[in-house]
């Protein structure tokens, strides 16, 4: 029996699998080009540190 036909899965335009091993290097490359880490650090500069007990 093929259970695929018995599941009620929504039809979506995006892929069901995350495909993270292939996508993560592309994200990191984009973040490096945009200097994202530096921008976050600059925005955080001067804000109070959060300490959790």
mmCIF entry with sequence, helices, sheets and N, C-alpha, C, O atoms, coordinates in Angstrom:
data_MODEL
# 
_entry.id   MODEL 
# 
_entity.id                         1 
_entity.type                       polymer 
_entity.pdbx_number_of_molecules   1 
# 
_entity_poly.entity_id                      1 
_entity_poly.type                           'polypeptide(L)' 
_entity_poly.nstd_linkage                   no 
_entity_poly.nstd_monomer                   no 
_entity_poly.pdbx_seq_one_letter_code       
;(UNK)(UNK)(UNK)(UNK)(UNK)(UNK)(UNK)(UNK)(UNK)(UNK)(UNK)(UNK)(UNK)(UNK)(UNK)(UNK)
(UNK)(UNK)(UNK)(UNK)(UNK)(UNK)(UNK)(UNK)(UNK)(UNK)(UNK)(UNK)(UNK)(UNK)(UNK)(UNK)
(UNK)(UNK)(UNK)(UNK)(UNK)(UNK)(UNK)(UNK)(UNK)(UNK)(UNK)(UNK)(UNK)(UNK)(UNK)(UNK)
(UNK)(UNK)(UNK)(UNK)(UNK)
;
_entity_poly.pdbx_seq_one_letter_code_can   XXXXXXXXXXXXXXXXXXXXXXXXXXXXXXXXXXXXXXXXXXXXXXXXXXXXX 
_entity_poly.pdbx_strand_id                 A 
# 
loop_
_entity_poly_seq.entity_id 
_entity_poly_seq.num 
_entity_poly_seq.mon_id 
_entity_poly_seq.hetero 
1 1  UNK n 
1 2  UNK n 
1 3  UNK n 
1 4  UNK n 
1 5  UNK n 
1 6  UNK n 
1 7  UNK n 
1 8  UNK n 
1 9  UNK n 
1 10 UNK n 
1 11 UNK n 
1 12 UNK n 
1 13 UNK n 
1 14 UNK n 
1 15 UNK n 
1 16 UNK n 
1 17 UNK n 
1 18 UNK n 
1 19 UNK n 
1 20 UNK n 
1 21 UNK n 
1 22 UNK n 
1 23 UNK n 
1 24 UNK n 
1 25 UNK n 
1 26 UNK n 
1 27 UNK n 
1 28 UNK n 
1 29 UNK n 
1 30 UNK n 
1 31 UNK n 
1 32 UNK n 
1 33 UNK n 
1 34 UNK n 
1 35 UNK n 
1 36 UNK n 
1 37 UNK n 
1 38 UNK n 
1 39 UNK n 
1 40 UNK n 
1 41 UNK n 
1 42 UNK n 
1 43 UNK n 
1 44 UNK n 
1 45 UNK n 
1 46 UNK n 
1 47 UNK n 
1 48 UNK n 
1 49 UNK n 
1 50 UNK n 
1 51 UNK n 
1 52 UNK n 
1 53 UNK n 
# 
_struct_asym.id          A 
_struct_asym.entity_id   1 
# 
loop_
_struct_conf.conf_type_id 
_struct_conf.id 
_struct_conf.pdbx_PDB_helix_id 
_struct_conf.beg_label_comp_id 
_struct_conf.beg_label_asym_id 
_struct_conf.beg_label_seq_id 
_struct_conf.pdbx_beg_PDB_ins_code 
_struct_conf.end_label_comp_id 
_struct_conf.end_label_asym_id 
_struct_conf.end_label_seq_id 
_struct_conf.pdbx_end_PDB_ins_code 
_struct_conf.beg_auth_comp_id 
_struct_conf.beg_auth_asym_id 
_struct_conf.beg_auth_seq_id 
_struct_conf.end_auth_comp_id 
_struct_conf.end_auth_asym_id 
_struct_conf.end_auth_seq_id 
_struct_conf.pdbx_PDB_helix_class 
_struct_conf.details 
_struct_conf.pdbx_PDB_helix_length 
HELX_P HELX_P1 AA1 UNK A 3  ? UNK A 6  ? UNK A 3  UNK A 6  5 ? 4  
HELX_P HELX_P2 AA2 UNK A 20 ? UNK A 33 ? UNK A 20 UNK A 33 1 ? 14 
HELX_P HELX_P3 AA3 UNK A 36 ? UNK A 44 ? UNK A 36 UNK A 44 1 ? 9  
# 
_struct_conf_type.id          HELX_P 
_struct_conf_type.criteria    ? 
_struct_conf_type.reference   ? 
# 
loop_
_atom_site.group_PDB 
_atom_site.id 
_atom_site.type_symbol 
_atom_site.label_atom_id 
_atom_site.label_alt_id 
_atom_site.label_comp_id 
_atom_site.label_asym_id 
_atom_site.label_entity_id 
_atom_site.label_seq_id 
_atom_site.pdbx_PDB_ins_code 
_atom_site.Cartn_x 
_atom_site.Cartn_y 
_atom_site.Cartn_z 
_atom_site.occupancy 
_atom_site.B_iso_or_equiv 
_atom_site.pdbx_formal_charge 
_atom_site.auth_seq_id 
_atom_site.auth_comp_id 
_atom_site.auth_asym_id 
_atom_site.auth_atom_id 
_atom_site.pdbx_PDB_model_num 
ATOM 1   N N  . UNK A 1 1  ? 0.851  -1.189 0.000  1.00 0.00 ? 1  UNK A N  1 
ATOM 2   C CA . UNK A 1 1  ? 0.000  0.000  0.000  1.00 0.00 ? 1  UNK A CA 1 
ATOM 3   C C  . UNK A 1 1  ? 0.890  1.243  0.000  1.00 0.00 ? 1  UNK A C  1 
ATOM 4   O O  . UNK A 1 1  ? 1.876  1.315  0.733  1.00 0.00 ? 1  UNK A O  1 
ATOM 5   N N  . UNK A 1 2  ? 0.530  2.209  -0.825 1.00 0.00 ? 2  UNK A N  1 
ATOM 6   C CA . UNK A 1 2  ? 1.259  3.466  -0.889 1.00 0.00 ? 2  UNK A CA 1 
ATOM 7   C C  . UNK A 1 2  ? 0.563  4.478  0.014  1.00 0.00 ? 2  UNK A C  1 
ATOM 8   O O  . UNK A 1 2  ? -0.528 4.952  -0.304 1.00 0.00 ? 2  UNK A O  1 
ATOM 9   N N  . UNK A 1 3  ? 1.194  4.810  1.140  1.00 0.00 ? 3  UNK A N  1 
ATOM 10  C CA . UNK A 1 3  ? 0.582  5.707  2.118  1.00 0.00 ? 3  UNK A CA 1 
ATOM 11  C C  . UNK A 1 3  ? 0.594  7.168  1.672  1.00 0.00 ? 3  UNK A C  1 
ATOM 12  O O  . UNK A 1 3  ? -0.120 7.995  2.239  1.00 0.00 ? 3  UNK A O  1 
ATOM 13  N N  . UNK A 1 4  ? 1.388  7.485  0.675  1.00 0.00 ? 4  UNK A N  1 
ATOM 14  C CA . UNK A 1 4  ? 1.460  8.864  0.194  1.00 0.00 ? 4  UNK A CA 1 
ATOM 15  C C  . UNK A 1 4  ? 0.085  9.373  -0.237 1.00 0.00 ? 4  UNK A C  1 
ATOM 16  O O  . UNK A 1 4  ? -0.242 10.540 -0.019 1.00 0.00 ? 4  UNK A O  1 
ATOM 17  N N  . UNK A 1 5  ? -0.715 8.506  -0.845 1.00 0.00 ? 5  UNK A N  1 
ATOM 18  C CA . UNK A 1 5  ? -2.038 8.911  -1.317 1.00 0.00 ? 5  UNK A CA 1 
ATOM 19  C C  . UNK A 1 5  ? -3.053 9.056  -0.188 1.00 0.00 ? 5  UNK A C  1 
ATOM 20  O O  . UNK A 1 5  ? -4.132 9.609  -0.399 1.00 0.00 ? 5  UNK A O  1 
ATOM 21  N N  . UNK A 1 6  ? -2.723 8.568  1.010  1.00 0.00 ? 6  UNK A N  1 
ATOM 22  C CA . UNK A 1 6  ? -3.661 8.640  2.129  1.00 0.00 ? 6  UNK A CA 1 
ATOM 23  C C  . UNK A 1 6  ? -3.427 9.862  3.014  1.00 0.00 ? 6  UNK A C  1 
ATOM 24  O O  . UNK A 1 6  ? -4.256 10.163 3.873  1.00 0.00 ? 6  UNK A O  1 
ATOM 25  N N  . UNK A 1 7  ? -2.321 10.569 2.821  1.00 0.00 ? 7  UNK A N  1 
ATOM 26  C CA . UNK A 1 7  ? -2.011 11.737 3.643  1.00 0.00 ? 7  UNK A CA 1 
ATOM 27  C C  . UNK A 1 7  ? -2.635 12.993 3.055  1.00 0.00 ? 7  UNK A C  1 
ATOM 28  O O  . UNK A 1 7  ? -2.661 13.170 1.837  1.00 0.00 ? 7  UNK A O  1 
ATOM 29  N N  . UNK A 1 8  ? -3.126 13.843 3.903  1.00 0.00 ? 8  UNK A N  1 
ATOM 30  C CA . UNK A 1 8  ? -3.694 15.117 3.466  1.00 0.00 ? 8  UNK A CA 1 
ATOM 31  C C  . UNK A 1 8  ? -2.647 16.212 3.696  1.00 0.00 ? 8  UNK A C  1 
ATOM 32  O O  . UNK A 1 8  ? -2.682 16.924 4.699  1.00 0.00 ? 8  UNK A O  1 
ATOM 33  N N  . UNK A 1 9  ? -1.729 16.327 2.757  1.00 0.00 ? 9  UNK A N  1 
ATOM 34  C CA . UNK A 1 9  ? -0.666 17.314 2.851  1.00 0.00 ? 9  UNK A CA 1 
ATOM 35  C C  . UNK A 1 9  ? -1.026 18.527 2.003  1.00 0.00 ? 9  UNK A C  1 
ATOM 36  O O  . UNK A 1 9  ? -1.555 18.375 0.902  1.00 0.00 ? 9  UNK A O  1 
ATOM 37  N N  . UNK A 1 10 ? -0.745 19.732 2.502  1.00 0.00 ? 10 UNK A N  1 
ATOM 38  C CA . UNK A 1 10 ? -1.054 20.933 1.727  1.00 0.00 ? 10 UNK A CA 1 
ATOM 39  C C  . UNK A 1 10 ? -0.137 21.060 0.510  1.00 0.00 ? 10 UNK A C  1 
ATOM 40  O O  . UNK A 1 10 ? 1.008  20.609 0.534  1.00 0.00 ? 10 UNK A O  1 
ATOM 41  N N  . UNK A 1 11 ? -0.642 21.667 -0.529 1.00 0.00 ? 11 UNK A N  1 
ATOM 42  C CA . UNK A 1 11 ? 0.155  21.949 -1.717 1.00 0.00 ? 11 UNK A CA 1 
ATOM 43  C C  . UNK A 1 11 ? 0.822  23.301 -1.499 1.00 0.00 ? 11 UNK A C  1 
ATOM 44  O O  . UNK A 1 11 ? 0.141  24.316 -1.350 1.00 0.00 ? 11 UNK A O  1 
ATOM 45  N N  . UNK A 1 12 ? 2.147  23.318 -1.480 1.00 0.00 ? 12 UNK A N  1 
ATOM 46  C CA . UNK A 1 12 ? 2.889  24.551 -1.246 1.00 0.00 ? 12 UNK A CA 1 
ATOM 47  C C  . UNK A 1 12 ? 3.891  24.773 -2.363 1.00 0.00 ? 12 UNK A C  1 
ATOM 48  O O  . UNK A 1 12 ? 4.260  23.837 -3.073 1.00 0.00 ? 12 UNK A O  1 
ATOM 49  N N  . UNK A 1 13 ? 4.330  26.019 -2.516 1.00 0.00 ? 13 UNK A N  1 
ATOM 50  C CA . UNK A 1 13 ? 5.299  26.364 -3.548 1.00 0.00 ? 13 UNK A CA 1 
ATOM 51  C C  . UNK A 1 13 ? 6.732  26.162 -3.075 1.00 0.00 ? 13 UNK A C  1 
ATOM 52  O O  . UNK A 1 13 ? 7.647  26.126 -3.898 1.00 0.00 ? 13 UNK A O  1 
ATOM 53  N N  . UNK A 1 14 ? 6.948  26.031 -1.774 1.00 0.00 ? 14 UNK A N  1 
ATOM 54  C CA . UNK A 1 14 ? 8.297  25.882 -1.257 1.00 0.00 ? 14 UNK A CA 1 
ATOM 55  C C  . UNK A 1 14 ? 8.641  24.401 -1.063 1.00 0.00 ? 14 UNK A C  1 
ATOM 56  O O  . UNK A 1 14 ? 7.753  23.570 -0.871 1.00 0.00 ? 14 UNK A O  1 
ATOM 57  N N  . UNK A 1 15 ? 9.929  24.083 -1.116 1.00 0.00 ? 15 UNK A N  1 
ATOM 58  C CA . UNK A 1 15 ? 10.316 22.684 -0.944 1.00 0.00 ? 15 UNK A CA 1 
ATOM 59  C C  . UNK A 1 15 ? 10.071 22.223 0.481  1.00 0.00 ? 15 UNK A C  1 
ATOM 60  O O  . UNK A 1 15 ? 10.193 23.011 1.418  1.00 0.00 ? 15 UNK A O  1 
ATOM 61  N N  . UNK A 1 16 ? 9.732  20.973 0.649  1.00 0.00 ? 16 UNK A N  1 
ATOM 62  C CA . UNK A 1 16 ? 9.422  20.438 1.968  1.00 0.00 ? 16 UNK A CA 1 
ATOM 63  C C  . UNK A 1 16 ? 10.683 20.226 2.809  1.00 0.00 ? 16 UNK A C  1 
ATOM 64  O O  . UNK A 1 16 ? 10.624 20.323 4.035  1.00 0.00 ? 16 UNK A O  1 
ATOM 65  N N  . UNK A 1 17 ? 11.788 19.947 2.189  1.00 0.00 ? 17 UNK A N  1 
ATOM 66  C CA . UNK A 1 17 ? 13.020 19.704 2.926  1.00 0.00 ? 17 UNK A CA 1 
ATOM 67  C C  . UNK A 1 17 ? 13.781 21.011 3.113  1.00 0.00 ? 17 UNK A C  1 
ATOM 68  O O  . UNK A 1 17 ? 13.794 21.871 2.233  1.00 0.00 ? 17 UNK A O  1 
ATOM 69  N N  . UNK A 1 18 ? 14.396 21.137 4.237  1.00 0.00 ? 18 UNK A N  1 
ATOM 70  C CA . UNK A 1 18 ? 15.150 22.350 4.525  1.00 0.00 ? 18 UNK A CA 1 
ATOM 71  C C  . UNK A 1 18 ? 16.381 22.508 3.659  1.00 0.00 ? 18 UNK A C  1 
ATOM 72  O O  . UNK A 1 18 ? 16.763 23.632 3.332  1.00 0.00 ? 18 UNK A O  1 
ATOM 73  N N  . UNK A 1 19 ? 17.021 21.391 3.275  1.00 0.00 ? 19 UNK A N  1 
ATOM 74  C CA . UNK A 1 19 ? 18.209 21.424 2.436  1.00 0.00 ? 19 UNK A CA 1 
ATOM 75  C C  . UNK A 1 19 ? 19.290 22.313 3.039  1.00 0.00 ? 19 UNK A C  1 
ATOM 76  O O  . UNK A 1 19 ? 20.006 23.010 2.320  1.00 0.00 ? 19 UNK A O  1 
ATOM 77  N N  . UNK A 1 20 ? 19.401 22.283 4.366  1.00 0.00 ? 20 UNK A N  1 
ATOM 78  C CA . UNK A 1 20 ? 20.313 23.159 5.090  1.00 0.00 ? 20 UNK A CA 1 
ATOM 79  C C  . UNK A 1 20 ? 21.776 23.025 4.674  1.00 0.00 ? 20 UNK A C  1 
ATOM 80  O O  . UNK A 1 20 ? 22.444 24.049 4.529  1.00 0.00 ? 20 UNK A O  1 
ATOM 81  N N  . UNK A 1 21 ? 22.304 21.833 4.476  1.00 0.00 ? 21 UNK A N  1 
ATOM 82  C CA . UNK A 1 21 ? 23.724 21.750 4.100  1.00 0.00 ? 21 UNK A CA 1 
ATOM 83  C C  . UNK A 1 21 ? 24.053 22.511 2.811  1.00 0.00 ? 21 UNK A C  1 
ATOM 84  O O  . UNK A 1 21 ? 25.181 22.972 2.641  1.00 0.00 ? 21 UNK A O  1 
ATOM 85  N N  . UNK A 1 22 ? 23.100 22.644 1.922  1.00 0.00 ? 22 UNK A N  1 
ATOM 86  C CA . UNK A 1 22 ? 23.344 23.378 0.681  1.00 0.00 ? 22 UNK A CA 1 
ATOM 87  C C  . UNK A 1 22 ? 23.047 24.867 0.823  1.00 0.00 ? 22 UNK A C  1 
ATOM 88  O O  . UNK A 1 22 ? 23.689 25.686 0.166  1.00 0.00 ? 22 UNK A O  1 
ATOM 89  N N  . UNK A 1 23 ? 22.097 25.225 1.659  1.00 0.00 ? 23 UNK A N  1 
ATOM 90  C CA . UNK A 1 23 ? 21.684 26.622 1.783  1.00 0.00 ? 23 UNK A CA 1 
ATOM 91  C C  . UNK A 1 23 ? 22.557 27.433 2.744  1.00 0.00 ? 23 UNK A C  1 
ATOM 92  O O  . UNK A 1 23 ? 22.801 28.618 2.517  1.00 0.00 ? 23 UNK A O  1 
ATOM 93  N N  . UNK A 1 24 ? 23.023 26.792 3.816  1.00 0.00 ? 24 UNK A N  1 
ATOM 94  C CA . UNK A 1 24 ? 23.762 27.542 4.833  1.00 0.00 ? 24 UNK A CA 1 
ATOM 95  C C  . UNK A 1 24 ? 25.004 28.243 4.286  1.00 0.00 ? 24 UNK A C  1 
ATOM 96  O O  . UNK A 1 24 ? 25.228 29.401 4.637  1.00 0.00 ? 24 UNK A O  1 
ATOM 97  N N  . UNK A 1 25 ? 25.823 27.609 3.447  1.00 0.00 ? 25 UNK A N  1 
ATOM 98  C CA . UNK A 1 25 ? 26.980 28.338 2.904  1.00 0.00 ? 25 UNK A CA 1 
ATOM 99  C C  . UNK A 1 25 ? 26.575 29.574 2.095  1.00 0.00 ? 25 UNK A C  1 
ATOM 100 O O  . UNK A 1 25 ? 27.279 30.584 2.110  1.00 0.00 ? 25 UNK A O  1 
ATOM 101 N N  . UNK A 1 26 ? 25.453 29.495 1.396  1.00 0.00 ? 26 UNK A N  1 
ATOM 102 C CA . UNK A 1 26 ? 24.977 30.658 0.630  1.00 0.00 ? 26 UNK A CA 1 
ATOM 103 C C  . UNK A 1 26 ? 24.559 31.784 1.561  1.00 0.00 ? 26 UNK A C  1 
ATOM 104 O O  . UNK A 1 26 ? 24.833 32.953 1.289  1.00 0.00 ? 26 UNK A O  1 
ATOM 105 N N  . UNK A 1 27 ? 23.889 31.431 2.671  1.00 0.00 ? 27 UNK A N  1 
ATOM 106 C CA . UNK A 1 27 ? 23.490 32.444 3.657  1.00 0.00 ? 27 UNK A CA 1 
ATOM 107 C C  . UNK A 1 27 ? 24.721 33.104 4.266  1.00 0.00 ? 27 UNK A C  1 
ATOM 108 O O  . UNK A 1 27 ? 24.779 34.328 4.387  1.00 0.00 ? 27 UNK A O  1 
ATOM 109 N N  . UNK A 1 28 ? 25.699 32.298 4.647  1.00 0.00 ? 28 UNK A N  1 
ATOM 110 C CA . UNK A 1 28 ? 26.905 32.844 5.260  1.00 0.00 ? 28 UNK A CA 1 
ATOM 111 C C  . UNK A 1 28 ? 27.644 33.772 4.302  1.00 0.00 ? 28 UNK A C  1 
ATOM 112 O O  . UNK A 1 28 ? 28.151 34.816 4.712  1.00 0.00 ? 28 UNK A O  1 
ATOM 113 N N  . UNK A 1 29 ? 27.704 33.398 3.047  1.00 0.00 ? 29 UNK A N  1 
ATOM 114 C CA . UNK A 1 29 ? 28.360 34.247 2.046  1.00 0.00 ? 29 UNK A CA 1 
ATOM 115 C C  . UNK A 1 29 ? 27.640 35.588 1.927  1.00 0.00 ? 29 UNK A C  1 
ATOM 116 O O  . UNK A 1 29 ? 28.278 36.638 1.850  1.00 0.00 ? 29 UNK A O  1 
ATOM 117 N N  . UNK A 1 30 ? 26.311 35.547 1.913  1.00 0.00 ? 30 UNK A N  1 
ATOM 118 C CA . UNK A 1 30 ? 25.526 36.781 1.821  1.00 0.00 ? 30 UNK A CA 1 
ATOM 119 C C  . UNK A 1 30 ? 25.749 37.658 3.052  1.00 0.00 ? 30 UNK A C  1 
ATOM 120 O O  . UNK A 1 30 ? 25.915 38.872 2.936  1.00 0.00 ? 30 UNK A O  1 
ATOM 121 N N  . UNK A 1 31 ? 25.752 37.035 4.231  1.00 0.00 ? 31 UNK A N  1 
ATOM 122 C CA . UNK A 1 31 ? 25.954 37.796 5.473  1.00 0.00 ? 31 UNK A CA 1 
ATOM 123 C C  . UNK A 1 31 ? 27.336 38.446 5.498  1.00 0.00 ? 31 UNK A C  1 
ATOM 124 O O  . UNK A 1 31 ? 27.488 39.572 5.969  1.00 0.00 ? 31 UNK A O  1 
ATOM 125 N N  . UNK A 1 32 ? 28.345 37.731 4.987  1.00 0.00 ? 32 UNK A N  1 
ATOM 126 C CA . UNK A 1 32 ? 29.693 38.293 4.946  1.00 0.00 ? 32 UNK A CA 1 
ATOM 127 C C  . UNK A 1 32 ? 29.761 39.480 3.993  1.00 0.00 ? 32 UNK A C  1 
ATOM 128 O O  . UNK A 1 32 ? 30.404 40.484 4.299  1.00 0.00 ? 32 UNK A O  1 
ATOM 129 N N  . UNK A 1 33 ? 29.101 39.374 2.835  1.00 0.00 ? 33 UNK A N  1 
ATOM 130 C CA . UNK A 1 33 ? 29.098 40.476 1.873  1.00 0.00 ? 33 UNK A CA 1 
ATOM 131 C C  . UNK A 1 33 ? 28.423 41.715 2.464  1.00 0.00 ? 33 UNK A C  1 
ATOM 132 O O  . UNK A 1 33 ? 28.849 42.839 2.202  1.00 0.00 ? 33 UNK A O  1 
ATOM 133 N N  . UNK A 1 34 ? 27.375 41.511 3.259  1.00 0.00 ? 34 UNK A N  1 
ATOM 134 C CA . UNK A 1 34 ? 26.620 42.620 3.843  1.00 0.00 ? 34 UNK A CA 1 
ATOM 135 C C  . UNK A 1 34 ? 27.201 43.109 5.161  1.00 0.00 ? 34 UNK A C  1 
ATOM 136 O O  . UNK A 1 34 ? 26.676 44.051 5.755  1.00 0.00 ? 34 UNK A O  1 
ATOM 137 N N  . UNK A 1 35 ? 28.280 42.481 5.628  1.00 0.00 ? 35 UNK A N  1 
ATOM 138 C CA . UNK A 1 35 ? 28.853 42.810 6.938  1.00 0.00 ? 35 UNK A CA 1 
ATOM 139 C C  . UNK A 1 35 ? 27.790 42.777 8.027  1.00 0.00 ? 35 UNK A C  1 
ATOM 140 O O  . UNK A 1 35 ? 27.742 43.661 8.882  1.00 0.00 ? 35 UNK A O  1 
ATOM 141 N N  . UNK A 1 36 ? 26.955 41.775 7.993  1.00 0.00 ? 36 UNK A N  1 
ATOM 142 C CA . UNK A 1 36 ? 25.829 41.684 8.912  1.00 0.00 ? 36 UNK A CA 1 
ATOM 143 C C  . UNK A 1 36 ? 26.275 41.616 10.371 1.00 0.00 ? 36 UNK A C  1 
ATOM 144 O O  . UNK A 1 36 ? 25.701 42.289 11.227 1.00 0.00 ? 36 UNK A O  1 
ATOM 145 N N  . UNK A 1 37 ? 27.295 40.807 10.657 1.00 0.00 ? 37 UNK A N  1 
ATOM 146 C CA . UNK A 1 37 ? 27.760 40.683 12.041 1.00 0.00 ? 37 UNK A CA 1 
ATOM 147 C C  . UNK A 1 37 ? 28.219 42.037 12.579 1.00 0.00 ? 37 UNK A C  1 
ATOM 148 O O  . UNK A 1 37 ? 27.892 42.404 13.708 1.00 0.00 ? 37 UNK A O  1 
ATOM 149 N N  . UNK A 1 38 ? 28.980 42.780 11.768 1.00 0.00 ? 38 UNK A N  1 
ATOM 150 C CA . UNK A 1 38 ? 29.465 44.096 12.186 1.00 0.00 ? 38 UNK A CA 1 
ATOM 151 C C  . UNK A 1 38 ? 28.302 45.053 12.428 1.00 0.00 ? 38 UNK A C  1 
ATOM 152 O O  . UNK A 1 38 ? 28.332 45.828 13.384 1.00 0.00 ? 38 UNK A O  1 
ATOM 153 N N  . UNK A 1 39 ? 27.285 45.009 11.580 1.00 0.00 ? 39 UNK A N  1 
ATOM 154 C CA . UNK A 1 39 ? 26.126 45.888 11.750 1.00 0.00 ? 39 UNK A CA 1 
ATOM 155 C C  . UNK A 1 39 ? 25.383 45.582 13.045 1.00 0.00 ? 39 UNK A C  1 
ATOM 156 O O  . UNK A 1 39 ? 24.938 46.495 13.741 1.00 0.00 ? 39 UNK A O  1 
ATOM 157 N N  . UNK A 1 40 ? 25.250 44.300 13.367 1.00 0.00 ? 40 UNK A N  1 
ATOM 158 C CA . UNK A 1 40 ? 24.579 43.908 14.612 1.00 0.00 ? 40 UNK A CA 1 
ATOM 159 C C  . UNK A 1 40 ? 25.391 44.394 15.805 1.00 0.00 ? 40 UNK A C  1 
ATOM 160 O O  . UNK A 1 40 ? 24.830 44.902 16.776 1.00 0.00 ? 40 UNK A O  1 
ATOM 161 N N  . UNK A 1 41 ? 26.708 44.240 15.734 1.00 0.00 ? 41 UNK A N  1 
ATOM 162 C CA . UNK A 1 41 ? 27.566 44.679 16.832 1.00 0.00 ? 41 UNK A CA 1 
ATOM 163 C C  . UNK A 1 41 ? 27.485 46.191 17.027 1.00 0.00 ? 41 UNK A C  1 
ATOM 164 O O  . UNK A 1 41 ? 27.444 46.661 18.164 1.00 0.00 ? 41 UNK A O  1 
ATOM 165 N N  . UNK A 1 42 ? 27.463 46.952 15.951 1.00 0.00 ? 42 UNK A N  1 
ATOM 166 C CA . UNK A 1 42 ? 27.363 48.409 16.040 1.00 0.00 ? 42 UNK A CA 1 
ATOM 167 C C  . UNK A 1 42 ? 26.016 48.830 16.634 1.00 0.00 ? 42 UNK A C  1 
ATOM 168 O O  . UNK A 1 42 ? 25.953 49.760 17.438 1.00 0.00 ? 42 UNK A O  1 
ATOM 169 N N  . UNK A 1 43 ? 24.959 48.155 16.243 1.00 0.00 ? 43 UNK A N  1 
ATOM 170 C CA . UNK A 1 43 ? 23.634 48.495 16.748 1.00 0.00 ? 43 UNK A CA 1 
ATOM 171 C C  . UNK A 1 43 ? 23.522 48.174 18.237 1.00 0.00 ? 43 UNK A C  1 
ATOM 172 O O  . UNK A 1 43 ? 22.854 48.889 18.984 1.00 0.00 ? 43 UNK A O  1 
ATOM 173 N N  . UNK A 1 44 ? 24.178 47.096 18.662 1.00 0.00 ? 44 UNK A N  1 
ATOM 174 C CA . UNK A 1 44 ? 24.114 46.670 20.051 1.00 0.00 ? 44 UNK A CA 1 
ATOM 175 C C  . UNK A 1 44 ? 25.007 47.535 20.951 1.00 0.00 ? 44 UNK A C  1 
ATOM 176 O O  . UNK A 1 44 ? 24.771 47.609 22.157 1.00 0.00 ? 44 UNK A O  1 
ATOM 177 N N  . UNK A 1 45 ? 26.004 48.172 20.394 1.00 0.00 ? 45 UNK A N  1 
ATOM 178 C CA . UNK A 1 45 ? 26.949 48.977 21.154 1.00 0.00 ? 45 UNK A CA 1 
ATOM 179 C C  . UNK A 1 45 ? 26.201 50.048 21.963 1.00 0.00 ? 45 UNK A C  1 
ATOM 180 O O  . UNK A 1 45 ? 25.399 50.804 21.415 1.00 0.00 ? 45 UNK A O  1 
ATOM 181 N N  . UNK A 1 46 ? 26.473 50.098 23.257 1.00 0.00 ? 46 UNK A N  1 
ATOM 182 C CA . UNK A 1 46 ? 25.837 51.076 24.108 1.00 0.00 ? 46 UNK A CA 1 
ATOM 183 C C  . UNK A 1 46 ? 24.575 50.596 24.771 1.00 0.00 ? 46 UNK A C  1 
ATOM 184 O O  . UNK A 1 46 ? 24.079 51.246 25.691 1.00 0.00 ? 46 UNK A O  1 
ATOM 185 N N  . UNK A 1 47 ? 24.042 49.478 24.333 1.00 0.00 ? 47 UNK A N  1 
ATOM 186 C CA . UNK A 1 47 ? 22.830 48.954 24.973 1.00 0.00 ? 47 UNK A CA 1 
ATOM 187 C C  . UNK A 1 47 ? 23.238 48.194 26.229 1.00 0.00 ? 47 UNK A C  1 
ATOM 188 O O  . UNK A 1 47 ? 24.336 47.641 26.288 1.00 0.00 ? 47 UNK A O  1 
ATOM 189 N N  . UNK A 1 48 ? 22.370 48.162 27.227 1.00 0.00 ? 48 UNK A N  1 
ATOM 190 C CA . UNK A 1 48 ? 22.718 47.471 28.464 1.00 0.00 ? 48 UNK A CA 1 
ATOM 191 C C  . UNK A 1 48 ? 22.845 45.968 28.231 1.00 0.00 ? 48 UNK A C  1 
ATOM 192 O O  . UNK A 1 48 ? 22.108 45.382 27.439 1.00 0.00 ? 48 UNK A O  1 
ATOM 193 N N  . UNK A 1 49 ? 23.785 45.367 28.932 1.00 0.00 ? 49 UNK A N  1 
ATOM 194 C CA . UNK A 1 49 ? 23.957 43.920 28.857 1.00 0.00 ? 49 UNK A CA 1 
ATOM 195 C C  . UNK A 1 49 ? 22.851 43.237 29.645 1.00 0.00 ? 49 UNK A C  1 
ATOM 196 O O  . UNK A 1 49 ? 22.440 43.718 30.701 1.00 0.00 ? 49 UNK A O  1 
ATOM 197 N N  . UNK A 1 50 ? 22.379 42.126 29.132 1.00 0.00 ? 50 UNK A N  1 
ATOM 198 C CA . UNK A 1 50 ? 21.355 41.358 29.835 1.00 0.00 ? 50 UNK A CA 1 
ATOM 199 C C  . UNK A 1 50 ? 22.037 40.243 30.605 1.00 0.00 ? 50 UNK A C  1 
ATOM 200 O O  . UNK A 1 50 ? 22.813 39.470 30.043 1.00 0.00 ? 50 UNK A O  1 
ATOM 201 N N  . UNK A 1 51 ? 21.747 40.164 31.873 1.00 0.00 ? 51 UNK A N  1 
ATOM 202 C CA . UNK A 1 51 ? 22.294 39.106 32.708 1.00 0.00 ? 51 UNK A CA 1 
ATOM 203 C C  . UNK A 1 51 ? 21.135 38.316 33.283 1.00 0.00 ? 51 UNK A C  1 
ATOM 204 O O  . UNK A 1 51 ? 20.222 38.873 33.893 1.00 0.00 ? 51 UNK A O  1 
ATOM 205 N N  . UNK A 1 52 ? 21.187 37.038 33.084 1.00 0.00 ? 52 UNK A N  1 
ATOM 206 C CA . UNK A 1 52 ? 20.120 36.174 33.583 1.00 0.00 ? 52 UNK A CA 1 
ATOM 207 C C  . UNK A 1 52 ? 20.652 35.405 34.784 1.00 0.00 ? 52 UNK A C  1 
ATOM 208 O O  . UNK A 1 52 ? 21.746 34.842 34.748 1.00 0.00 ? 52 UNK A O  1 
ATOM 209 N N  . UNK A 1 53 ? 19.859 35.393 35.840 1.00 0.00 ? 53 UNK A N  1 
ATOM 210 C CA . UNK A 1 53 ? 20.279 34.675 37.052 1.00 0.00 ? 53 UNK A CA 1 
ATOM 211 C C  . UNK A 1 53 ? 19.734 33.281 37.055 1.00 0.00 ? 53 UNK A C  1 
ATOM 212 O O  . UNK A 1 53 ? 19.980 32.524 37.994 1.00 0.00 ? 53 UNK A O  1 
# 
